[in-house]
Amino acid sequence: MLPDWILERLKGKRKMAIAGYVDGRPVRVIGIKPELKAKFVCKTCNNGWMCSLEEANRPLLGSLLRDIAAPIDTIQQWSVARWAVKTIMVMESLGSRKQAFYTRTEREQLAASSTVFPKNTNVWLGRYSGNNDLAFTGMHLWDDKPESPKTIHCYVGTIVFGYLVIQLFTAHVPADYERGIVKARPAPWDRLLVRIWPTAKGSVDWPPALTFDDRNIGLGDLVERFKGESAVSL
């Protein structure tokens, strides 16, 4: 589920948390371990583009998870964002197939082209100094329209390993609706997170000014930052 090099660096650390959310409510995720292998990933992909993506991002991600500050240029933003989408797609697929969010087409497009991401996707990086050295949460959210319940289906995936936290937000928006504006609960998100997808024109600095610490603003606040009456505003 996570690459061996990350698990090796986190061995013997504090603790792990893995959870799923459906309709904004936490549900148990049974039998998922960090070293679990995703059986649906073919050997060609695992040893091909996925392996190359791991090797390309290992130096930077390895520094960030150890709390080493670094500027992240535009190419690195794109590369880490692609790694995050790939990883969260794999993790999300280990849950209930009835609640699968990412489509087969989206997965195949990510594998086939380095420039194609799921539409309406944003990726952010933050710094975390709380109680978990390894964590993953996936949350399904819907935005209702009066004439059409659950019009827009959204997915929020959050990963923590070491000091690095990555959050991804994707919205499946029907073709007859314009792209919406992501809404979040009030918090100083612009000081807690840096967005790497869509990429910034220049470098962004990690870590951000503020840190998730489980005392003031914790992992739970980040996981549920889009939870509310609507996930997107059209």
Residue pairs with C-beta under 8 A, 6 or more apart in sequence:
1 32
1 33
1 34
1 35
1 36
1 37
1 38
1 90
1 91
1 94
2 34
2 35
2 87
2 134
2 161
3 54
3 58
4 35
5 54
5 58
5 62
6 61
6 65
6 161
7 34
7 35
7 134
9 62
9 65
9 66
9 162
10 65
10 133
10 134
10 161
10 162
13 133
13 134
13 162
14 131
14 132
14 133
15 131
15 132
15 133
15 134
16 34
16 132
16 133
16 134
16 135
17 132
17 134
17 135
17 136
17 137
17 219
18 29
18 32
18 34
18 135
18 136
18 137
19 26
19 27
19 29
19 136
19 137
19 138
20 26
20 27
20 28
20 29
20 95
20 96
20 99
20 137
20 138
20 139
21 27
21 137
21 138
21 139
21 140
21 223
22 99
22 140
23 140
23 142
24 139
24 140
24 141
24 224
24 227
29 94
29 95
32 94
34 134
36 94
38 90
38 93
38 94
40 93
41 50
41 90
45 111
49 111
50 86
53 79
53 82
53 83
53 86
54 83
56 79
56 83
57 79
57 80
57 83
60 70
60 72
60 76
60 80
61 80
61 83
61 164
63 70
64 70
64 125
64 162
64 163
64 164
64 206
65 161
65 162
65 163
65 164
66 162
66 163
67 127
67 162
67 163
67 207
69 205
69 206
69 207
70 205
70 206
71 203
71 204
71 205
71 206
72 80
72 125
72 194
72 196
72 203
72 204
72 205
72 206
73 202
73 203
74 199
74 200
74 201
74 202
74 203
77 196
77 197
77 199
77 200
77 204
78 196
78 197
78 199
80 123
80 125
80 166
80 196
81 117
81 123
81 196
81 197
81 199
82 110
82 114
82 117
84 123
84 159
84 166
84 168
84 197
85 110
85 117
85 118
85 121
85 123
85 168
86 110
87 159
88 138
88 157
88 159
88 168
89 102
89 106
89 107
89 110
91 136
91 138
91 157
91 159
92 100
92 101
92 102
92 138
92 155
92 157
93 100
93 102
95 138
99 140
101 138
101 140
101 153
101 155
101 170
101 172
102 118
102 155
102 170
106 118
109 116
109 118
110 116
110 117
110 118
117 197
118 170
119 170
119 173
120 170
120 171
120 172
120 173
120 179
120 180
121 168
121 169
121 170
121 197
122 168
122 169
122 170
122 182
122 195
122 197
122 198
123 166
123 167
123 168
123 169
123 195
123 196
123 197
124 166
124 167
124 168
124 193
124 194
124 195
124 196
125 164
125 165
125 166
125 193
125 194
125 196
125 206
125 208
126 164
126 165
126 166
126 167
126 192
126 193
126 194
126 207
126 208
126 211
126 212
126 222
127 163
127 164
127 165
127 206
127 207
127 208
127 211
127 212
128 160
128 163
128 164
128 165
128 211
128 212
128 213
128 219
129 163
129 211
129 212
129 213
130 212
130 213
130 214
130 218
130 219
131 214
132 160
132 219
133 160
133 161
133 162
134 160
134 161
135 158
135 159
135 160
135 161
135 219
136 157
136 158
136 159
136 160
137 156
137 157
137 158
137 223
138 155
138 156
138 157
138 158
139 155
139 156
139 157
139 223
139 224
139 226
139 227
140 153
140 154
140 155
141 153
141 154
141 155
141 156
141 226
141 227
141 231
142 149
142 150
142 151
142 152
142 153
142 154
142 231
143 150
143 151
143 152
143 154
143 171
143 180
143 230
143 231
143 232
143 234
144 150
144 151
144 230
145 151
151 174
151 177
152 171
152 172
152 173
152 174
152 177
152 180
152 231
152 232
152 234
153 171
153 172
154 169
154 170
154 171
154 172
154 226
154 231
154 232
155 168
155 169
155 170
156 167
156 168
156 169
156 223
156 226
157 167
157 168
158 165
158 166
158 167
158 168
158 219
158 222
158 223
159 165
159 166
159 167
160 166
160 219
163 207
165 212
165 219
165 222
167 193
167 222
169 182
169 226
171 180
171 182
171 231
171 232
173 179
173 180
173 232
177 234
178 234
180 232
180 233
180 234
181 232
181 233
181 234
182 226
182 231
182 232
183 226
183 228
183 230
183 231
183 232
183 233
184 225
184 226
185 221
185 224
185 225
185 226
185 227
185 228
187 217
187 221
187 225
188 210
189 225
191 208
191 209
191 210
192 208
192 209
192 210
192 211
192 212
192 217
192 222
193 208
194 204
194 205
194 206
194 208
195 204
196 204
210 217
212 218
212 219
212 221
212 222
